[in-house]
């Protein structure tokens, strides 16, 4: 079953934003390179995207699915538009899409363990 498991925020400074969330909520972050960090709670996690070239125009909700290719077909069939085709990232594969209202979301399939 598909579930919301991640929200990615475009941030001007990964380090400053990590420090804010650590102080405000006690959250720990894992670094994935110099411009990306994420919580690893196993629930709905928060990603911090500090690479301006990778920013979305708003926070990016990410939906975890069992079959990414089937989800891509379903999103397209339902009237969604693909804004970024399937790509690999540490932890799996994902694509970005816009719903009929123009909201950008992503669907991801975790890497096989």
C-alpha positions as CSV (number, residue, x, y, z in Angstrom):
1,X,0.0,0.0,0.0
2,X,1.3,3.5,-0.9
3,X,2.0,5.8,2.1
4,X,3.4,9.2,2.6
5,X,6.8,8.6,4.1
6,X,9.0,11.6,3.4
7,X,8.8,15.4,2.9
8,X,11.8,17.2,1.3
9,X,12.4,20.9,2.0
10,X,14.4,23.2,-0.2
11,X,16.9,24.9,2.2
12,X,19.5,27.7,1.8
13,X,21.8,26.1,4.3
14,X,21.7,22.4,5.2
15,X,23.9,22.9,8.3
16,X,21.8,25.9,9.7
17,X,18.5,24.0,9.1
18,X,19.8,20.8,10.7
19,X,20.9,22.9,13.8
20,X,17.4,24.5,13.9
21,X,15.5,21.2,13.9
22,X,17.9,19.6,16.3
23,X,17.5,22.5,18.8
24,X,13.7,22.8,18.3
25,X,12.7,19.1,18.2
26,X,15.8,17.0,19.1
27,X,16.0,15.5,15.6
28,X,19.1,13.8,14.3
29,X,20.1,13.9,10.6
30,X,22.3,11.7,8.5
31,X,24.3,13.5,5.8
32,X,24.2,12.3,2.2
33,X,26.9,14.5,0.8
34,X,27.6,18.2,1.4
35,X,24.1,19.5,0.5
36,X,21.7,16.9,1.6
37,X,20.6,15.5,5.0
38,X,17.6,13.5,6.3
39,X,16.1,12.2,9.5
40,X,15.9,8.4,9.7
41,X,13.0,7.8,12.1
42,X,11.3,5.1,10.0
43,X,8.1,7.1,10.1
44,X,7.6,10.2,8.0
45,X,11.1,11.6,7.6
46,X,12.3,15.0,6.6
47,X,14.9,15.6,3.9
48,X,16.9,18.9,3.5
49,X,17.8,19.7,-0.1
50,X,20.6,22.3,0.0
51,X,21.5,22.1,-3.7
52,X,19.7,25.0,-5.3
53,X,19.8,23.2,-8.7
54,X,17.7,20.4,-7.2
55,X,15.1,22.6,-5.4
56,X,11.5,22.2,-5.9
57,X,9.2,25.2,-5.8
58,X,7.6,24.1,-2.5
59,X,8.0,21.2,0.0
60,X,8.0,17.9,-1.8
61,X,5.8,15.1,-0.3
62,X,7.2,11.7,-1.2
63,X,4.9,8.6,-1.4
64,X,6.5,5.2,-0.9
65,X,5.1,2.5,-3.3
66,X,5.7,-1.2,-3.9
67,X,6.1,-0.9,-7.7
68,X,7.5,2.3,-9.1
69,X,7.0,1.5,-12.7
70,X,3.4,0.6,-12.2
71,X,2.9,3.8,-10.2
72,X,4.4,5.8,-13.0
73,X,1.9,4.3,-15.4
74,X,-1.0,4.9,-12.9
75,X,0.0,8.5,-12.3
76,X,0.2,9.2,-16.0
77,X,-3.1,7.4,-16.7
78,X,-4.8,9.4,-13.9
79,X,-3.9,12.7,-15.5
80,X,-0.7,13.5,-13.7
81,X,2.3,14.9,-15.5
82,X,5.9,13.7,-15.0
83,X,8.2,16.5,-14.0
84,X,11.3,14.4,-13.4
85,X,11.6,10.8,-14.8
86,X,12.7,7.8,-12.7
87,X,16.1,8.2,-11.2
88,X,18.2,6.3,-8.6
89,X,19.2,7.9,-5.3
90,X,20.8,6.4,-2.2
91,X,18.1,4.2,-0.8
92,X,16.1,3.5,-4.0
93,X,14.5,5.0,-7.1
94,X,11.9,7.8,-7.5
95,X,10.2,10.1,-9.9
96,X,8.5,13.5,-9.5
97,X,5.1,14.4,-10.9
98,X,2.5,17.1,-10.8
99,X,-1.1,16.4,-9.9
100,X,-3.9,18.0,-12.0
101,X,-3.7,21.1,-9.7
102,X,0.0,21.6,-10.3
103,X,1.2,20.3,-7.0
104,X,4.6,18.6,-7.2
105,X,5.0,15.2,-5.4
106,X,7.3,12.3,-5.8
107,X,6.8,8.5,-5.7
108,X,9.6,6.3,-4.5
109,X,10.4,2.6,-4.2
110,X,13.0,1.7,-1.6
111,X,16.1,-0.4,-2.7
112,X,15.7,-4.1,-2.1
113,X,17.3,-5.2,1.1
